Amino acid sequence: MNDILPHITLSEEEKDTLRTWRQGDYTLDAREFPIMFVNEHGSLDVAWEDVEGWVVLTQTCDIVNFVEGRDHVAVAPIVEAKPGLVQAVARGTTPAAAQLENSPGENLVIDLTKLGVVQKKALAGMRRAVGFNSDQMRCTFAQTLERRYGRFAFPDSLSDGPVMAIRNQSKDKHKKNSDSGRVYRSLRCIRVSASPDFDTRGAQIQFLAVLDEEARLEATTAEIKKELDGVAASPKFNWPEEFDRAVPLFRVVTPDSISAREWFTSHQIDLDFLSPPKDL
């Protein structure tokens, strides 16, 4: 196995080129993506998967950080996707892929299940394409990355029971013209807290249903509470025996009505499709 690559010195011209790159920009010069696997001899090997290009995931400030030890940027491949995945990405119902505002072709998505790194010196030699036209769209892309790689790992018993039941119900209903649909369209997010913590047997679990802006509400607090209590009464809620239900189990709150401590000590269920960017 090769030694760790040494620090590469960049020319001023290469640095100037890299300063034009931003998170979400892409190149079509790289049409293969490395995948490490175990070969028939039981040894690690590398295969190359055909892709349409590479998208830079590294934050813009780190791309232009030229100190030693910051020689690489993270990338993900652009791939052709089936229509179902393309639609899910457009709706924001999957964290597995993202879309480019300036896509180089139809049915192409950024595959966030595969990551790689490329030396900055190599990136400087590739033709750059602008991935996003506006800061708003670029910010949405950054939030997609945060959703994919920053999601909290709930204990399996909670994730496979109550959390999954809430997620499935909201995903199924939020687009529908129904009482349940109005409820989920009125929520900014649902967060889960554990007192004292998720690692303690017998901890009390509580769900915080955070309302959207008042002007966008389609359901009353009473209607939201009724819907969520109905989900909790469903057999699919499957409450784990190692946790206790807080009283009340669901609290309907606004961002202004809960403390910073409650926000930071709770964790969001992956329901980002409830509140897509409002101006898109």
GIJOJO-V475592 format. One record per pair of residues at least 12 apart in sequence whose ideal C-beta (glycine too) atoms are under 8 Angstrom apart, sorted by the first residue. I is the first residue (numbers start at 0). GAP is how many residues later the second one is. D is the distance in Angstrom with one decimal. If there is no record, write none. Layout:
# GIJOJO-V475592
i	gap	d
I	GAP	D
I	GAP	D
This chain:
# GIJOJO-V475592
i	gap	d
4	66	7.5
4	114	7.4
6	61	4.8
6	62	7.4
6	64	5.9
7	63	5.6
7	111	6.1
7	112	7.4
7	113	4.8
9	56	6.1
9	110	6.5
9	111	6.0
9	114	7.0
13	106	7.7
13	107	6.3
13	110	4.1
13	111	8.0
14	49	7.7
14	51	6.0
14	109	8.0
16	107	4.6
16	111	7.9
17	45	6.0
17	46	6.1
17	48	7.9
17	102	5.8
17	105	6.7
17	106	5.3
18	45	5.3
19	108	6.3
20	35	6.2
20	39	7.6
20	42	5.2
20	102	6.9
20	107	5.8
21	34	7.6
21	38	4.6
21	41	7.3
21	109	7.8
21	116	7.1
22	33	6.0
22	34	6.7
22	35	6.4
22	36	5.4
22	37	5.0
22	40	7.4
22	115	6.8
22	118	7.3
22	119	6.5
23	31	6.7
23	32	6.8
23	76	7.3
23	107	3.8
23	108	4.9
23	114	5.3
23	117	4.9
23	118	7.9
24	30	7.4
24	31	5.4
24	103	5.5
24	104	6.5
24	105	5.9
24	106	4.9
25	27	5.3
25	28	6.3
25	29	4.4
25	30	6.9
25	52	6.4
25	74	6.6
25	78	7.5
25	102	7.8
25	103	5.2
25	105	5.2
26	26	5.7
26	27	5.6
26	96	7.6
26	99	4.2
26	100	5.8
26	101	6.2
26	102	6.4
27	24	6.9
27	25	4.3
27	76	6.1
27	99	7.2
27	101	6.7
28	24	7.6
28	97	4.4
28	98	5.5
29	21	7.7
29	23	6.3
29	24	4.5
29	45	7.9
29	88	7.6
29	96	6.6
30	19	6.7
30	20	6.2
30	21	7.0
30	22	6.9
31	16	4.1
31	17	6.6
31	18	6.2
31	19	6.5
32	15	6.9
32	16	4.8
32	18	4.6
32	21	7.3
32	44	4.3
32	81	6.4
32	83	6.2
33	12	5.3
33	13	7.5
33	14	6.1
33	15	7.8
33	82	5.8
34	12	5.0
34	13	7.4
34	14	5.4
34	79	7.2
48	28	7.3
48	65	7.9
50	26	3.8
50	27	6.0
50	28	5.5
50	60	7.8
51	25	7.5
51	26	4.3
51	27	6.3
51	28	6.6
51	52	6.8
51	53	6.9
51	56	5.8
52	24	7.3
52	25	4.3
52	51	6.6
52	76	7.9
53	21	4.3
53	22	7.2
53	23	6.2
53	24	7.0
53	62	7.6
53	64	7.0
54	20	6.3
54	21	5.3
54	22	7.6
54	23	6.0
54	45	7.0
54	55	4.9
54	76	6.4
55	17	5.6
55	18	7.4
55	19	5.8
55	67	7.5
56	16	7.6
56	17	4.4
56	18	6.3
56	19	5.6
56	58	7.3
56	88	6.1
57	15	4.0
57	16	4.9
58	83	7.7
62	57	7.4
65	54	7.7
69	50	7.9
70	48	5.9
70	49	5.9
70	50	7.7
71	45	4.3
71	46	6.5
71	47	5.7
71	48	6.6
72	44	6.8
72	45	6.0
72	47	6.2
72	50	6.1
73	41	5.9
73	42	7.3
73	43	5.8
74	40	7.4
74	41	5.3
74	42	7.0
74	43	5.5
75	34	5.3
75	35	5.9
75	36	5.7
75	38	6.2
75	39	5.8
75	40	7.5
76	33	7.5
76	34	5.1
76	37	5.7
76	39	7.7
77	22	7.4
77	26	7.2
77	30	5.5
77	31	7.3
77	32	6.0
77	33	7.5
78	29	7.0
78	30	6.5
78	31	8.0
78	32	4.7
79	25	7.9
79	27	5.6
79	28	6.0
80	16	6.7
80	26	5.7
80	27	7.0
80	28	4.6
81	25	7.7
82	24	6.9
84	12	6.2
84	24	6.5
85	13	7.9
85	21	5.4
85	23	6.3
88	20	5.2
90	182	5.8
90	185	7.5
91	52	7.9
91	180	5.5
91	181	4.4
91	184	5.0
92	78	6.4
92	180	4.5
94	17	7.0
94	49	7.3
94	52	5.1
94	53	4.5
94	56	7.1
94	175	6.5
94	177	7.7
95	15	7.6
95	16	5.9
95	17	5.5
95	52	7.5
96	12	4.2
96	13	6.0
96	14	5.8
96	15	5.7
96	16	7.7
97	12	4.4
97	14	6.0
97	43	6.0
97	46	4.5
97	47	7.4
97	50	7.9
99	31	4.9
99	32	7.2
100	30	6.6
100	31	4.5
100	32	5.8
100	33	7.6
100	36	4.7
101	27	7.0
101	28	5.8
101	29	5.9
101	30	6.8
101	31	6.6
103	25	6.9
111	32	7.7
111	33	7.4
111	36	4.8
135	141	7.0
135	143	7.2
139	137	5.4
139	140	7.7
142	129	7.8
146	123	6.8
146	125	5.5
150	119	5.8
151	115	3.7
151	116	7.2
153	38	6.9
153	44	7.1
153	113	7.1
154	43	5.6
154	85	7.6
154	87	8.0
156	83	3.5
156	85	6.3
156	86	7.5
157	34	7.4
157	40	7.6
157	47	7.0
157	82	6.0
157	85	6.8
159	78	7.3
160	75	8.0
160	76	6.4
160	77	3.6
160	78	6.3
160	79	5.7
161	43	7.6
161	45	7.9
161	70	7.5
161	75	5.4
161	76	7.1
161	77	6.4
161	78	7.8
162	29	7.0
162	106	5.6
163	72	7.7
164	66	5.9
164	69	6.2
164	71	4.5
164	72	4.6
164	73	7.0
165	24	6.3
165	41	7.4
165	62	7.7
165	65	5.9
165	103	6.1
165	105	7.7
166	102	6.1
166	103	6.6
166	104	6.2
167	68	7.4
168	15	8.0
168	62	5.2
168	65	7.9
169	14	4.5
169	17	7.7
169	20	7.7
169	101	5.5
169	104	6.3
170	100	7.7
170	102	6.8
173	99	7.0
173	100	5.8
178	40	7.5
178	44	6.7
178	48	7.3
179	47	5.7
181	36	4.0
181	37	4.4
181	41	7.2
182	35	7.8
182	36	4.6
182	40	6.0
182	41	5.1
182	44	4.3
182	45	7.8
183	43	8.0
183	90	5.7
184	27	7.8
184	31	7.9
184	33	5.2
184	34	7.8
184	89	7.2
185	25	6.3
185	26	5.7
185	30	7.2
185	31	4.7
185	32	5.0
185	33	4.5
185	38	6.4
186	22	5.7
186	23	6.5
186	24	6.5
186	25	6.3
186	37	7.2
186	84	7.6
186	87	5.4
186	88	7.4
187	22	4.6
187	23	6.4
187	24	4.7
187	67	7.2
187	86	7.2
187	87	5.1
188	21	5.1
188	79	5.2
188	80	7.3
188	82	6.1
188	83	7.9
188	85	6.8
188	86	6.8
189	17	5.9
189	18	6.9
189	19	5.4
189	20	7.0
189	78	7.2
189	79	4.8
189	81	5.9
190	16	7.3
190	17	4.4
190	19	6.5
190	72	7.4
190	75	4.0
190	76	6.3
190	77	5.1
190	78	7.1
191	13	6.6
191	14	7.4
191	15	5.7
191	16	7.5
191	74	6.0
191	75	5.6
191	76	7.9
191	77	6.4
192	12	7.3
192	13	5.1
192	15	6.7
192	69	6.8
192	72	6.0
192	73	4.0
192	74	7.8
193	12	8.0
193	49	7.4
194	51	7.1
200	41	4.9
200	42	7.8
201	40	7.3
201	41	7.2
201	42	5.8
202	40	5.7
202	41	7.0
203	39	7.5
203	40	5.0
203	41	7.2
203	42	4.2
204	38	4.9
204	39	7.1
204	40	6.4
204	41	6.1
204	44	7.6
205	40	3.7
205	42	7.5
205	43	6.4
205	44	7.7
205	45	6.5
206	21	7.1
206	42	6.3
206	43	4.9
206	44	7.2
207	43	5.4
207	45	5.5
207	50	6.6
207	54	7.0
207	58	5.9
208	15	5.9
208	19	6.2
208	41	5.9
208	42	6.9
208	43	4.8
208	44	6.9
209	43	5.8
209	44	7.1
209	45	6.2
209	48	7.7
210	13	7.8
210	41	6.6
210	42	7.0
210	43	5.0
210	44	7.9
211	63	6.3
215	62	7.5
220	31	4.8
223	28	5.2
224	25	6.2
224	27	5.7
227	22	4.5
228	20	7.8
228	21	6.7
231	17	6.0
231	18	7.2
